[in-house]
Every structure is written in C-alpha cells, then in structure tokens.
Amino acid sequence: MEMDDTSVRQGSLPDEDATLALGGALAHAIAPGTVIYLWGDLGAGKTTLSRGLLTALGHHGRVKSPTYTLVESYPLAPLTVHHFDLYRFADPEEWEDAGFRDYFGPGTLCLVEWPDKAEGLLPRADLIVELAVAGSGRNYKITAQTDIGQSCLTRLSIPPDVA
C-alpha cells in the first residue's frame, strides 16, 4: 500500500476518557480480520485504549493487561478479540512455541502490545497505533499499513473530545 496523507491520523488525548473514546471510535471502524499493533512505553495507555475498544464492541466486564497471561480473549459478536501483551517475551520464538499464530483469522480482531518482541513472526499489522505520554495526557498516531487498515481509517470518526 502506498502511504499518503490519508494513511495517518494523529492528535492528542487530554485524559483517560479521551483515550477510551478513541478506542470506542476504533471499534466502530474496524472489520473482522484486522490486526492492530499497539506501541507505547509502559503506562502510555495501550490497555486503556483496548478497554475502550472492547467496551464499544459489547464487552461487559473487566479488561486487564495480559502481561502475565500473554493473551486475553473476548468472544463477542461478530468477532473474537485477542489482546496480546508480548512484553515478557525473551525470544521471538516464544511466539511460535505458544501457538499464537492460530489466533489470527477472518473472525478475529487481534491487538498486539509490544509487537517487536515477536518481530518477523507476527502477521502484518493493518493499523499501527502509537501512544506517547504528553504532560498529563497522551498523543496518538494511527497509521494504516494495508488496504484493510486504510479502510478502517476512512471509516474512523474521531470523537469531539479527542483532538
């Protein structure tokens, strides 16, 4: 896919509610089979964004970081969301050993935190979401990497409380 001005959306998130709202907006823009890489330092808001996305897709309950379980799965209609946190991987081969490749498919949405920990083994990201602490808020950048990702960005309607 050729990158152009429509391949990137960026702005600021003044607080946690704005991060949740951006996650909700993403939920309404994605399609089954989408792979999203989540980049950002510890505490940047990756799990908060994921919580907003999952809530908007109809999940009722706690959303926790899968740092120790490595993956949390949420069977929802019309897709299953798999939220990966690869922070604890010491070697990319742990990805293959865990059998995570089988989690990706047309009926899923896969959110991957710390994708660099399985570099070269993960399916390609449709969207890359980068979050960075900026004062008391966050900055975000969403980049489409595929035609699926570009379609998501085209459908993405940024809430008014997200700049």
C-alpha positions as CSV (number, residue, x, y, z in Angstrom):
1,M,0.0,0.0,0.0
2,E,1.3,3.4,-0.9
3,M,1.4,5.8,2.0
4,D,-0.3,9.3,1.7
5,D,-1.9,11.9,3.9
6,T,-5.0,9.7,4.4
7,S,-2.8,6.9,5.8
8,V,-2.2,8.7,9.1
9,R,-4.4,10.2,11.8
10,Q,-2.9,11.8,14.8
11,G,-3.8,14.1,17.7
12,S,-3.9,14.4,21.4
13,L,-5.8,12.7,24.2
14,P,-6.2,15.1,27.1
15,D,-7.3,12.4,29.6
16,E,-8.3,8.8,30.2
17,D,-11.8,9.4,28.9
18,A,-10.5,10.6,25.6
19,T,-8.3,7.5,25.3
20,L,-11.4,5.3,26.0
21,A,-13.3,7.3,23.4
22,L,-10.6,6.8,20.7
23,G,-10.7,3.1,21.5
24,G,-14.5,3.2,21.0
25,A,-14.2,5.0,17.7
26,L,-11.7,2.4,16.5
27,A,-14.2,-0.3,17.4
28,H,-16.7,1.2,15.1
29,A,-14.2,1.4,12.3
30,I,-12.5,-2.0,12.3
31,A,-13.5,-5.0,10.3
32,P,-13.2,-8.7,11.3
33,G,-9.7,-10.0,10.5
34,T,-7.9,-6.7,11.5
35,V,-4.5,-6.8,13.2
36,I,-3.6,-3.8,15.3
37,Y,-0.1,-3.2,16.8
38,L,-0.1,-1.1,19.9
39,W,3.1,0.9,20.5
40,G,4.0,2.9,23.6
41,D,6.0,2.9,26.7
42,L,4.7,1.4,30.0
43,G,1.8,3.5,31.1
44,A,1.2,5.1,27.7
45,G,-2.5,3.9,27.6
46,K,-2.4,0.8,25.4
47,T,-4.6,-1.2,27.7
48,T,-6.9,1.8,28.3
49,L,-7.4,2.2,24.5
50,S,-8.1,-1.6,24.3
51,R,-10.7,-1.3,27.1
52,G,-12.5,1.5,25.2
53,L,-12.5,-0.7,22.1
54,L,-13.7,-3.8,23.9
55,T,-16.5,-1.9,25.7
56,A,-17.7,-0.4,22.4
57,L,-17.8,-3.9,20.9
58,G,-20.1,-5.0,23.7
59,H,-17.8,-6.5,26.4
60,H,-19.2,-6.1,29.9
61,G,-16.6,-6.7,32.5
62,R,-13.0,-6.1,33.4
63,V,-10.3,-5.6,30.8
64,K,-6.9,-6.2,32.2
65,S,-3.5,-6.1,30.6
66,P,-2.5,-9.6,29.5
67,T,1.1,-9.0,30.8
68,Y,1.2,-12.3,32.7
69,T,-1.3,-14.4,30.7
70,L,0.2,-13.1,27.4
71,V,-3.2,-13.1,25.8
72,E,-6.8,-12.4,26.9
73,S,-9.6,-13.5,24.5
74,Y,-13.0,-11.9,24.4
75,P,-15.6,-13.8,22.3
76,L,-18.1,-11.1,21.1
77,A,-20.5,-10.9,18.2
78,P,-19.5,-10.8,15.4
79,L,-15.8,-11.4,16.2
80,T,-13.4,-12.6,18.9
81,V,-10.9,-10.1,20.2
82,H,-7.5,-11.4,21.2
83,H,-5.4,-8.9,23.2
84,F,-1.8,-9.9,23.3
85,D,1.0,-8.4,25.5
86,L,4.4,-9.7,24.5
87,Y,6.4,-7.6,26.9
88,R,7.7,-10.6,28.8
89,F,8.9,-12.5,25.7
90,A,12.7,-13.0,25.9
91,D,12.9,-14.6,22.4
92,P,10.6,-14.2,19.4
93,E,10.4,-18.0,19.1
94,E,8.2,-18.0,22.2
95,W,5.5,-16.7,19.8
96,E,5.7,-19.9,17.7
97,D,6.0,-22.1,20.8
98,A,2.8,-20.6,22.3
99,G,0.8,-21.4,19.1
100,F,-0.5,-17.8,18.9
101,R,-0.4,-17.8,15.1
102,D,-3.7,-19.8,15.3
103,Y,-5.4,-16.9,17.0
104,F,-5.4,-14.8,13.8
105,G,-8.1,-15.2,11.2
106,P,-11.1,-13.7,9.4
107,G,-13.3,-13.8,12.5
108,T,-10.9,-12.1,14.9
109,L,-9.5,-8.7,15.9
110,C,-6.0,-9.0,17.2
111,L,-4.5,-6.3,19.4
112,V,-0.8,-6.8,20.0
113,E,1.2,-4.8,22.6
114,W,5.0,-4.9,22.3
115,P,4.9,-6.5,18.7
116,D,8.7,-6.0,18.5
117,K,9.1,-9.0,20.9
118,A,7.9,-11.3,18.1
119,E,9.4,-9.4,15.2
120,G,9.4,-11.3,12.0
121,L,6.9,-13.9,13.2
122,L,3.7,-11.8,13.6
123,P,1.2,-11.3,10.9
124,R,1.5,-7.9,9.3
125,A,-0.4,-5.0,11.1
126,D,-3.3,-3.4,9.3
127,L,-3.1,-0.5,11.7
128,I,-0.3,0.7,14.0
129,V,-1.4,2.8,17.0
130,E,1.3,4.7,18.7
131,L,0.6,6.3,22.1
132,A,3.0,8.6,24.0
133,V,2.7,10.4,27.3
134,A,2.4,14.2,26.8
135,G,2.1,16.1,30.0
136,S,-1.0,14.8,31.8
137,G,-2.4,13.4,28.5
138,R,-1.3,11.4,25.6
139,N,-0.5,11.9,21.9
140,Y,-1.7,9.3,19.4
141,K,-0.8,8.4,15.9
142,I,-2.7,5.8,13.9
143,T,-1.0,4.6,10.7
144,A,-2.6,2.3,8.0
145,Q,-0.3,-0.4,6.7
146,T,-2.6,-2.3,4.5
147,D,-5.8,-1.7,2.4
148,I,-7.8,-3.1,5.4
149,G,-6.1,-0.5,7.6
150,Q,-6.8,2.2,5.1
151,S,-10.5,1.3,5.0
152,C,-10.6,1.4,8.9
153,L,-9.0,4.9,8.8
154,T,-11.5,6.1,6.2
155,R,-14.4,4.9,8.5
156,L,-12.8,6.3,11.7
157,S,-14.8,9.1,13.2
158,I,-12.7,10.9,15.9
159,P,-14.9,11.9,18.8
160,P,-15.0,15.7,19.6
161,D,-13.2,15.2,23.0
162,V,-10.2,13.8,21.1
163,A,-8.1,16.4,19.4
